[in-house]
């Protein structure tokens, strides 16, 4: 599901929460990226100073994160927002899609921020992101100049701030995965064809610093609330799913 290639795509937009909310509000089922660009340009809902900037926001951010893999994702997110999920919890969903598309951001969350939390640190030092990215260069995973490395580190930190994972001084903020986020991920991947065991093993749980045992514990606790019926025996997990589509799940869960 996620893009494992390291890119500089974040330079075209970090969290961009307000812009994404605006685009979701006007997005209609069946729109491709070109139709969305034309419509947004006509109504000027993003108030971009240049057409080039508008194209970058829609193509390099909105399309890549939400439309490329599954064009139904913007419809689901729009439905969730319209049904009143709080912005704080909604932003967790946006973070997941950003992390899936931007491997460097995914890696910094899981390999830099999470270890800081696990070590009981209150601050994630600014240079820790730069050091991680320079390590990618040293390992030959990317061929980025020093200026590109510096910009990438800055944009990754901006994402962490946008998603309220750290503040501007690098203070690590409380960040616990919301129940709806767990349910959404589970149902999304169930309808994408993942097995129950594969859902338990998903990489995305690492974005919330959840251990394998903690994931199972949350899945079993949520089973008591009626969105599905989960059973576990040793290292096996089976789930009886209550809803037949994402739309049905969203309508019932919010």
C-alpha positions in Angstrom: 0.0 0.0 0.0 2.8 2.5 0.7 5.4 4.0 -1.6 8.8 2.8 -0.5 10.7 5.1 -2.8 12.4 8.1 -1.2 11.3 11.3 -2.9 11.3 15.1 -2.4 7.6 15.3 -2.8 7.1 16.9 0.6 8.7 20.1 -0.9 5.4 20.7 -2.7 3.4 20.5 0.5 3.6 19.3 4.1 0.5 18.6 6.1 -1.6 21.1 4.2 -4.6 20.4 6.3 -6.7 23.5 5.4 -6.0 23.0 1.7 -7.0 19.4 1.8 -10.2 20.2 3.7 -11.0 22.8 1.0 -10.4 20.2 -1.8 -12.4 17.5 -0.1 -15.4 20.0 0.2 -15.5 20.4 -3.6 -14.4 17.0 -4.8 -17.1 14.9 -6.5 -17.1 11.2 -7.3 -15.5 10.4 -10.6 -13.3 13.5 -10.8 -9.8 12.8 -12.1 -6.9 15.2 -11.2 -7.3 17.3 -14.4 -11.1 17.8 -13.8 -10.3 18.8 -10.2 -7.6 21.2 -11.2 -10.0 22.9 -13.7 -12.9 23.1 -11.2 -10.7 24.5 -8.4 -9.2 27.0 -10.8 -12.7 28.1 -11.9 -14.0 28.7 -8.4 -10.6 29.7 -6.9 -11.3 27.9 -3.6 -7.6 27.6 -2.8 -6.8 31.3 -3.5 -3.4 30.3 -5.0 -1.3 33.1 -6.3 -0.2 31.1 -9.4 -1.7 28.3 -11.4 1.6 26.4 -11.0 1.1 26.4 -7.2 -2.5 25.1 -7.6 -1.3 22.3 -9.9 1.4 21.3 -7.4 -1.1 21.1 -4.5 -3.6 19.0 -6.4 -1.2 16.8 -8.3 1.7 16.4 -6.0 -0.2 16.4 -2.7 -3.9 15.6 -3.1 -3.7 13.2 -6.0 -0.6 11.4 -4.9 -1.9 10.8 -1.3 -5.6 10.3 -1.8 -6.5 9.5 -5.4 -3.7 7.5 -6.9 -4.1 4.2 -5.2 -7.9 4.3 -4.7 -10.0 7.1 -6.2 -12.7 6.4 -3.6 -10.5 7.6 -0.7 -11.5 11.3 -1.2 -15.2 10.3 -1.1 -14.7 8.4 2.1 -12.8 11.3 3.8 -15.3 13.8 2.6 -18.1 11.7 4.1 -16.3 11.3 7.4 -15.7 15.0 7.7 -19.3 15.9 6.8 -20.5 13.4 9.4 -18.7 15.4 12.0 -15.5 13.6 13.0 -13.4 16.0 15.0 -10.5 17.7 13.2 -8.0 16.3 15.6 -9.1 12.7 14.9 -9.6 13.4 11.2 -6.0 14.7 11.0 -4.8 11.3 12.0 -6.2 9.8 8.8 -4.5 12.5 6.7 -1.2 11.7 8.5 -1.5 8.1 7.5 -2.0 8.9 3.8 0.9 11.3 3.9 3.1 8.7 5.5 2.1 6.1 3.0 3.1 8.3 0.1 6.2 9.8 1.6 8.7 7.1 2.8 11.0 9.6 4.4 8.3 10.9 6.7 7.1 7.4 7.5 10.7 6.4 8.4 11.3 9.5 10.6 8.1 8.8 12.6 9.0 5.1 13.1 12.8 5.3 13.3 13.3 8.7 15.0 10.3 10.0 16.8 9.1 6.6 18.2 12.6 5.8 19.7 12.6 9.2 21.4 9.2 8.3 23.0 10.4 4.9 24.0 13.5 6.4 25.6 11.3 8.7 27.6 12.6 11.8 25.9 10.6 15.0 26.0 12.3 16.6 23.0 13.1 15.4 19.5 16.2 17.3 18.6 16.0 19.2 15.3 19.3 17.6 14.1 18.0 14.1 14.6 15.9 14.4 11.4 18.8 15.8 9.4 21.1 13.0 10.8 18.6 10.4 9.7 18.3 11.8 6.2 22.1 12.1 5.8 22.2 8.5 6.8 20.0 7.6 3.9 22.5 9.4 1.6 25.5 7.6 3.2 23.8 4.2 2.7 23.2 5.0 -1.0 19.4 5.0 -0.7 19.1 8.5 -2.0 21.4 10.9 -4.0 20.5 14.2 -2.5 22.7 17.3 -2.3 23.2 18.9 1.1 20.7 21.6 0.2 18.1 19.0 -0.7 18.8 17.1 2.5 18.3 20.3 4.5 15.0 21.2 2.8 13.7 17.6 3.2 14.5 17.6 6.9 12.7 20.9 7.3 9.6 19.7 5.5 9.5 16.5 7.5 9.6 18.5 10.7 6.9 20.7 9.4 4.7 17.6 8.8 5.3 16.5 12.4 4.2 19.9 13.6 1.2 20.0 11.3 0.0 16.7 12.6 0.6 17.8 16.2 3.2 15.1 16.9 5.7 17.7 18.0 5.6 21.4 18.6 7.8 24.0 16.9 10.4 23.6 19.6 10.6 19.9 19.1 8.6 19.0 22.2 7.0 15.6 21.8 3.3 15.9 22.1 0.8 13.3 23.5 -0.3 11.3 20.4 -2.6 8.3 20.9 -4.3 6.6 18.0 -8.1 7.2 18.1 -10.5 4.3 18.1 -12.1 5.5 14.8 -8.7 5.6 13.1 -8.1 2.0 14.1 -11.5 0.9 12.8 -11.0 2.9 9.6 -7.6 1.3 8.9 -9.0 -2.2 9.6 -12.0 -1.8 7.3 -10.1 0.0 4.6 -7.5 -2.8 4.4 -10.2 -5.5 4.8 -12.0 -4.2 1.7 -8.6 -3.9 0.0 -8.3 -7.7 0.3 -5.9 -8.1 3.3 -6.4 -11.1 5.6 -7.3 -10.7 9.2 -3.7 -11.7 10.2 -2.2 -9.2 7.7 -4.3 -6.4 9.2 -2.9 -7.2 12.6 0.6 -7.1 11.1 0.1 -3.8 9.2 3.1 -1.4 9.1 0.8 1.6 9.7 0.4 0.6 13.4 4.1 1.6 13.8 3.0 5.2 13.0 1.3 5.2 16.4 4.1 3.4 18.2 1.9 0.3 18.9 3.6 -3.0 19.6 2.2 -6.2 18.1 0.6 -7.0 21.4 -0.9 -3.5 21.8 -2.5 -3.7 18.4 -4.2 -7.0 19.3 -5.4 -5.5 22.6 -7.0 -2.5 20.8 -8.6 -4.8 18.2 -10.1 -7.0 20.9 -11.3 -4.1 23.0 -13.0 -2.5 19.9 -14.6 -5.8 19.2 -16.7 -5.2 22.3 -18.2 -2.1 20.7 -19.9 -3.9 17.8 -18.1 -2.9 14.6 -16.9 -6.5 14.1 -16.4 -9.7 16.1 -12.8 -10.6 16.7 -11.5 -13.9 18.1 -8.0 -14.8 19.0 -6.2 -18.0 19.9 -2.5 -17.8 20.5 -1.0 -16.1 17.5 -4.2 -16.4 15.4 -6.8 -13.7 14.8 -10.1 -14.1 13.0 -12.6 -11.3 12.4 -16.3 -11.4 11.4 -16.9 -8.1 9.7 -20.3 -6.4 10.2 -20.3 -4.0 7.2 -20.2 -4.7 3.5 -18.7 -1.4 2.3 -16.7 1.5 3.5 -19.7 3.8 3.1 -21.8 1.5 5.3 -19.0 1.4 7.9 -18.6 5.2 7.9 -22.4 5.8 8.3 -22.6 3.4 11.2 -19.4 4.3 13.0 -19.9 8.1 13.2 
